[in-house]
């Protein structure tokens, strides 16, 4: 039995929380500054307990140590009157663990940024460029693609971009089947990555659809089942609405008892979203542990060298044409001629393909356990454009789909960007049992926003516009955004892995 599931470990953690709550509460009539930070007068919304009331928070040593009905005094105070105080947002699907990516994310209320679909090997390599100055928390799964690069190409590229080297999706790791001997070598590398603390296994299945055999897939899911860690998978895509790719991974998850996370379901299911969600519900009823996510922006963003563009009739699959696609770096709308030019000269380049309908997103958001993520593309410099997901995913969700369209109530909406991610991850990564909540003993990762004005300003062709209404962001008890502005020199983020002490 692992420490994370040990009754002794759980009991020790609960005792610690109770001790903190008991010892650090304010004494009657206390007026001295006993907290490093207080947040007074805010509408505190905790999705787990259902608290939705004006409360006052006292923070010390990176944790919430009191939730009070009376105003508090601290070394620093935020007056959150007229604002919502919520758990910091957890982006469970990002490809932009870069300094610029973290800046854009934190301005959108993100306090934890995770690379789970692709992953890295070792997982910590995904955050190599932010390791010395992490503005927000970060972590990653174990990258199956990186293991394939090691085994099939005999070279090291632990992440898609790593210390000046950037990968492409037309190399042997994405196109060449593995032998039985190589599959065992892949297994050993994945085991090593999990032992190093990787948060599950990232599986870019659709990007290597012809390269990954049934034997290799069974190995990946079998290992995940043995270790009880999730497989984060981009399922094999077929014609619009075809659920064959979903059915494939649901069968594997059921046979292996591996937890399964289906990435960006709306962008794969398209008009079949209701059918796909019904299939997930049926699998859950059979005991499969499976969940999924969606994005709040409607275009897909990926490499022009992705398998679906190189080998398949992508115009039929997405029901679009060349003029529905943008070259990400410039915002240029493509033609058949410019597409062919970029595909041959810039296989590492990114495109936004506009094909998702808003009604599909509504269906996804109404599914009770749906999470929201960014799927943000790598961002290195404001001189090279990216998609707007990196700057506005969560403010867009709260402004457009919660406030304006009323698809979800506020507390439910906040659970989709914080609590549900934490609950999914905490069974194998104990650090997440302290995230996604506004409770005594929890990490002080918090966002303070105006529910009446919060909205995204970023759009396709204008990805660097900051949202409005995100006023303060606190990371591990440190004010990182104040008045909507990043505070200079602040770097309170931590690397999160599966160890019991991660993030302490």
Secondary structure, DSSP 8 states (H G I E B T S, - for coil): --GGG-HHHHHHHHHHHHHHHHHSS--TT--S--BSEEEEEEEEEETTTTEEEEEEEEEETTEEEEEESS---BSSEEE-TTSEEEE-EEESSBS--SHHHHHHHHHTTEEEEEEEEEEESSGGGGGGGGTTS-SSEEEEEEEHHHHHHHHHH-----SSEETTEE--SSSHHHH----HHHHHHHHHHHHHHHHTT--SEEE-GGGGTTT--HHHHHHHHHHHHHHT--EEE-----STT--HHHHHHHHHHHHHT--EEE-SHHHHHGGGHHHHHHHHHHHHHTT--EEEEEESS-EEEEETTSHHHHTS-HHHHHT--GGGEEETTTTEE--HHHHHHHHHH-TT-EEEEE---HHHHHHHHHSTT-EEE--B-----TTS---THHHHHHHHIIIIIIIIS-SS-HHHHHIIIIIHHHHHHHTT-GGGGGSS--STTSB--EEEE-TTT-B---BTTBTT---BSEEEEEETTEEEEETTEE-TT-----B--SSTTTT-
